[in-house]
C-alpha cells in the first residue's frame, strides 16, 4: 500500500546474508537441500534497511526451497558489478512456465508451479520483494525455464569507497593549557565508573572535600560531558 518506510544505514552485505541463511536453515535441512553461498572477497556496503533486505532474501530463498525437489541445490551469490551489488538466487527446481514469467511480480499471481499445491502461498511474496527492492533504488528480475530451475537477480546501489567508523569518533578540539587549581581550592571533577555505587560513594567523598563533581557511567556520555563541562580532573574506571 506504499506505507513502508525504510530505516537505511550503512550495512555490510555479509551480515544480511548470514541472518537470511540462518532463517532458512530449518527448511533447507528438512528438504535436504544443498545450499551454496558465495560472498565477495572484499566487504561490500549498502545504504540499506538491513531488516527489509533480509526479508527480500528470505522470500527468494524460501521460494527456491519450496519449489526445488528434495536433495536439490540452491545457490546464493553476491558480487559487485560497477556501482551495483548484485544478488543472485538460483535453484534446480521445477521452474516457472513462460506464460507466467512476465507477471511473476504481480500481486496475487501464482503460476502452476507444482502439482502439489500445499507448497503454494498467498501470491504476495514476490510482489513484496519487488516493492522493497525498488524502495532501495534497485531492480529485481526473474529468469526461468520450466523444469530447469529459476534465477532471481537483485541489483542495488553499492556504497563506493566506504570505510566504517570506529565505535567511538573523537573530536579534535583546541584547549588552552593552564595550571590546575590547587586541590584545596576546589576542582571540577568528572567521575566515570560503571560501578554505580562506587561512583556515588566517590562523588560524596569529593564533594565533602569541597569539589564540584559530575558522574557518568559509560564512555560515550563521559566524552560528551568532558567537552561541555571541561573538568580539571577525571577519575576514570570503566571496563
C-alpha positions as CSV (number, residue, x, y, z in Angstrom):
1,X,0.0,0.0,0.0
2,X,3.0,2.3,-0.1
3,X,3.3,3.0,3.7
4,X,6.6,1.1,4.3
5,X,9.3,3.4,5.4
6,X,12.9,2.3,5.2
7,X,15.4,2.8,8.1
8,X,18.6,3.0,6.0
9,X,22.1,2.8,7.4
10,X,25.5,1.6,6.2
11,X,25.0,-2.2,6.0
12,X,27.6,-4.8,5.2
13,X,26.2,-7.4,2.8
14,X,27.6,-10.5,4.7
15,X,25.6,-9.6,7.8
16,X,22.3,-9.7,5.8
17,X,23.3,-12.9,4.2
18,X,24.2,-14.6,7.5
19,X,20.8,-13.7,9.0
20,X,18.8,-14.8,6.0
21,X,20.6,-18.1,5.7
22,X,20.1,-18.7,9.4
23,X,16.4,-18.1,9.0
24,X,16.2,-20.5,6.0
25,X,18.3,-23.3,7.7
26,X,15.4,-25.4,9.1
27,X,13.6,-25.5,5.8
28,X,16.8,-26.4,3.9
29,X,17.6,-29.1,6.4
30,X,14.1,-30.6,6.3
31,X,14.2,-30.9,2.5
32,X,17.8,-32.0,2.4
33,X,18.9,-29.3,0.0
34,X,22.5,-28.3,-0.7
35,X,22.8,-24.5,0.0
36,X,25.8,-22.9,-1.6
37,X,26.7,-19.3,-0.5
38,X,29.3,-17.2,-2.4
39,X,30.3,-13.9,-0.9
40,X,32.6,-11.2,-2.5
41,X,36.3,-11.3,-1.5
42,X,36.1,-7.7,0.0
43,X,33.4,-6.2,2.3
44,X,30.5,-4.8,0.3
45,X,28.5,-2.0,1.8
46,X,25.0,-0.7,1.0
47,X,22.9,2.2,2.3
48,X,20.0,0.0,3.2
49,X,17.4,-1.1,5.7
50,X,19.0,-4.4,6.8
51,X,15.7,-5.9,8.1
52,X,13.9,-5.2,4.8
53,X,16.8,-6.6,2.7
54,X,16.8,-9.7,4.9
55,X,13.1,-10.0,4.2
56,X,13.8,-9.8,0.4
57,X,16.4,-12.6,0.6
58,X,14.4,-14.8,2.9
59,X,11.4,-14.6,0.5
60,X,13.5,-15.5,-2.5
61,X,15.3,-18.4,-0.7
62,X,12.1,-19.7,0.7
63,X,10.6,-19.9,-2.7
64,X,13.6,-21.6,-4.1
65,X,13.4,-24.2,-1.3
66,X,9.7,-24.8,-1.7
67,X,9.9,-25.4,-5.4
68,X,13.1,-27.5,-5.5
69,X,12.8,-31.2,-5.0
70,X,14.4,-32.8,-2.0
71,X,18.2,-33.1,-2.5
72,X,18.3,-30.2,-5.0
73,X,20.7,-27.3,-5.0
74,X,20.1,-23.6,-4.1
75,X,22.9,-21.1,-4.8
76,X,23.1,-17.6,-3.3
77,X,25.8,-15.4,-4.6
78,X,26.7,-11.7,-4.2
79,X,29.2,-9.7,-6.2
80,X,30.0,-6.1,-7.0
81,X,29.5,-5.1,-10.7
82,X,30.5,-1.5,-11.2
83,X,28.4,0.6,-8.8
84,X,26.0,-2.2,-8.1
85,X,25.7,-5.0,-5.6
86,X,24.2,-8.0,-7.4
87,X,22.5,-10.8,-5.5
88,X,21.6,-14.0,-7.4
89,X,19.4,-16.7,-6.0
90,X,19.4,-19.8,-8.3
91,X,17.8,-23.2,-7.8
92,X,17.5,-26.5,-9.6
93,X,13.7,-26.7,-9.1
94,X,10.7,-27.1,-11.3
95,X,11.0,-23.6,-12.8
96,X,8.3,-21.1,-14.0
97,X,6.2,-21.5,-17.1
98,X,7.0,-18.9,-19.7
99,X,3.4,-17.6,-19.8
100,X,3.6,-16.7,-16.1
101,X,7.1,-15.3,-16.0
102,X,6.2,-11.7,-17.2
103,X,3.6,-11.5,-14.4
104,X,5.6,-13.2,-11.6
105,X,5.9,-10.0,-9.5
106,X,2.2,-9.0,-9.8
107,X,0.2,-9.1,-6.6
108,X,-1.7,-12.5,-6.0
109,X,-0.1,-14.1,-9.1
110,X,0.6,-17.8,-8.8
111,X,1.7,-19.9,-11.7
112,X,1.0,-23.6,-11.9
113,X,4.4,-24.4,-10.5
114,X,3.7,-27.8,-9.0
115,X,1.0,-30.4,-8.8
116,X,1.4,-30.3,-5.1
117,X,-0.3,-27.0,-4.2
118,X,0.4,-27.5,-0.5
119,X,3.6,-25.6,-1.2
120,X,1.8,-22.6,-2.5
121,X,1.5,-19.3,-0.7
122,X,-0.7,-16.2,-1.0
123,X,1.0,-14.8,-4.0
124,X,2.3,-11.7,-2.3
125,X,5.9,-12.6,-1.6
126,X,7.4,-11.7,-4.9
127,X,5.4,-8.5,-5.2
128,X,6.7,-7.5,-1.8
129,X,10.3,-8.3,-2.9
130,X,9.9,-6.1,-5.9
131,X,8.5,-3.2,-3.9
132,X,11.2,-3.4,-1.2
133,X,14.0,-3.6,-3.8
134,X,12.6,-0.6,-5.7
135,X,12.4,1.4,-2.4
136,X,16.2,0.8,-2.1
137,X,16.7,2.2,-5.7
138,X,17.2,-1.2,-7.1
139,X,15.7,-3.7,-9.6
140,X,14.8,-7.4,-9.5
141,X,14.3,-9.7,-12.4
142,X,13.4,-13.4,-12.8
143,X,14.8,-15.9,-15.3
144,X,13.5,-19.4,-15.7
145,X,12.9,-22.4,-18.0
146,X,10.3,-24.9,-17.0
147,X,11.8,-28.0,-15.4
148,X,15.2,-26.3,-15.4
149,X,15.2,-24.2,-12.3
150,X,14.9,-20.5,-11.7
151,X,17.2,-17.5,-11.0
152,X,16.2,-14.2,-9.4
153,X,18.7,-11.3,-9.7
154,X,18.5,-8.3,-7.4
155,X,20.6,-5.2,-8.2
156,X,21.2,-2.5,-5.6
157,X,23.3,0.6,-5.5
158,X,26.6,0.0,-3.6
159,X,28.4,2.4,-1.4
160,X,31.8,3.2,-3.1
161,X,35.0,3.6,-1.0
162,X,33.0,3.4,2.3
163,X,35.1,3.0,5.4
164,X,33.1,2.1,8.6
165,X,33.6,4.4,11.5
166,X,35.2,3.2,14.7
167,X,32.9,2.6,17.6
168,X,33.9,6.0,19.1
169,X,34.6,9.1,17.0
170,X,36.9,11.5,18.8
171,X,36.6,15.2,18.1
172,X,39.7,17.2,18.0
173,X,39.4,20.5,20.0
174,X,41.9,23.2,20.9
175,X,42.2,23.7,24.7
176,X,44.2,26.5,26.3
177,X,46.9,25.0,28.5
178,X,46.7,26.2,32.1
179,X,47.8,25.1,35.5
180,X,45.4,23.1,37.6
181,X,43.9,24.9,40.5
182,X,45.2,23.8,43.9
183,X,43.2,20.9,45.3
184,X,42.2,22.8,48.4
185,X,40.5,25.5,46.3
186,X,38.0,23.0,44.7
187,X,38.1,21.4,41.3
188,X,35.6,20.4,38.7
189,X,35.9,16.6,38.8
190,X,34.4,14.2,36.3
191,X,33.8,10.7,37.8
192,X,33.4,7.9,35.2
193,X,32.7,4.5,36.6
194,X,30.4,1.7,35.5
195,X,30.1,0.7,39.2
196,X,27.2,2.9,40.2
197,X,27.6,2.5,44.0
198,X,31.3,3.1,43.8
199,X,30.9,6.2,41.7
200,X,28.3,7.7,44.0
201,X,30.4,7.0,47.1
202,X,33.5,8.6,45.5
203,X,31.4,11.6,44.5
204,X,30.2,12.1,48.0
205,X,33.8,12.0,49.3
206,X,34.9,14.5,46.8
207,X,32.0,16.9,47.5
208,X,32.7,16.6,51.2
209,X,36.3,17.8,50.3
210,X,34.9,20.9,48.6
211,X,35.0,19.8,44.9
212,X,32.3,20.1,42.2
213,X,31.5,16.6,40.8
214,X,29.7,15.2,37.8
215,X,29.1,11.4,37.5
216,X,28.8,9.3,34.4
217,X,28.7,5.5,33.9
218,X,29.8,4.9,30.3
219,X,32.5,6.2,27.9
220,X,30.4,8.0,25.2
221,X,28.5,10.0,27.8
222,X,31.7,10.9,29.6
223,X,33.3,12.1,26.3
224,X,30.4,14.3,25.6
225,X,30.4,15.7,29.1
226,X,34.1,16.4,29.1
227,X,33.7,18.6,26.0
228,X,31.0,20.7,27.7
229,X,32.0,20.5,31.4
230,X,35.7,20.9,30.9
231,X,36.7,19.2,34.1
232,X,40.0,19.9,35.9
233,X,40.3,16.2,36.9
234,X,38.9,13.0,35.5
235,X,38.7,9.9,37.7
236,X,38.1,7.1,35.1
237,X,37.5,3.4,35.8
238,X,35.3,1.6,33.2
239,X,35.6,-1.8,31.7
